[in-house]
């Protein structure tokens, strides 16, 4: 039983380690599953919340898009 549980957890961790950068990451700390959102995901959530607050105003939506682009440039670009 312990072997099956260990194999399942290992498979889950391997899947989480190869997940896309925009996806959430899954880790295990102190026997608990911790789901953390990446910076790119936070940028997308902030942009969506900003657009909802705009109520259809074009200049406001453009400002949200600009903020999103800046957030992505600062936090999501892979550095080589």
N, C-alpha and C positions, 0 to 999 in steps of 0.2 A: 504494500500500500504506500509506504514511504517512497519507494522507488518510482512509482507511477506519479505521485505528487511532485517529486523532484524533477522528473522529466517534463511534466506539464509546465511547471514554473520556468524551467530552462527554455522550453519552446516559446513561452510567452515573452520572456526577456529577449530572446533572439529576434522575435518579430518586432518588439518595441525598439530594439537598437537599430533596425534598418528602416524604420518608419521615415516618412518624408519630413523635411525640416519644418514645414508649415503645420504639421500635425502635432498633437499633444504627445508628450513622452510619458512613459509609464515606468516607475521604479518601485522597488520594494525597500522600505526602511522600517526597521524594527518589526518585521513581520507584517507590515501593513502596506497595501498598494497606494502609492502616491501618484496622482495624475497631475502633471504640471503643464501649463500652456506655454508654448514658445513665445518669444517676443513678436514674431510675425503674426501669430494668432491674436495677440493682444492688439497689434496695430489694426488688424482687420475688424476686431470687435469694436475698437474705439471709433473707427471710420463709420461703421454701421450705426452706432449710437449717435454720432454727429449728424449723419444724414437724416435720421429719424427726427432729431430736434429741429431740422431746417424747415419742415413743413412745406417742402416744394420750392423754396426760394433758390433760384439758380446760382446767385453769387455765394450763398451759404454752402451749397453743395460743392461748388468749385473750391471753396476754402477747405472743406472737409477732404476733398481729393488731394489738394496740395499738402495738407497735414499728413495724410496717409502716405503719400509718396515720400515725404521727408522721413517719416517713421521707418518705412521700409528701407530707405537708403542708409539710415543710421544703424538699424538693428538686424536686418535680414540678409544683407548681401554677404556672400561667402568671401572671405579674404584668402587669397592664395599666396 
